[in-house]
């Protein structure tokens, strides 16, 4: 007899719903340390006890924003309790998502390398 496992898609659905709800709840925060942020992803542990919430910044200080979000985590979690129809609402842990920053840096390096190569090619054809 096979036991029915909980569907793996459920944790993705819960994480996705948390991400959407947090995007709205964060707008209600009045902390001056908060920059212009976007919730970029949520990873929920299998037991739903914890959620790692990643955010990116358009404007603002990453560390100040991270501190403000982690201090407001209890308030945000209470907001999720009211919105989510799940038995356990995870404890929230906010982390600055450096991936977009790294992508911009890599893009700048590629552009610089291409410009240097184009200049080298142009210098070689003039000889």
Secondary structure, DSSP 8 states (H G I E B T S, - for coil): -------HHHHHHHHHHHHHHHHHHHTT---TT--EEEEEEEEE-TTSSEEEEEEEEEES-HHHHHHHHHHTHHHHHHHHHHH---S---EEEEEE-THHHHHHHHHHHHHHHHHHHHHHHHHHHH-
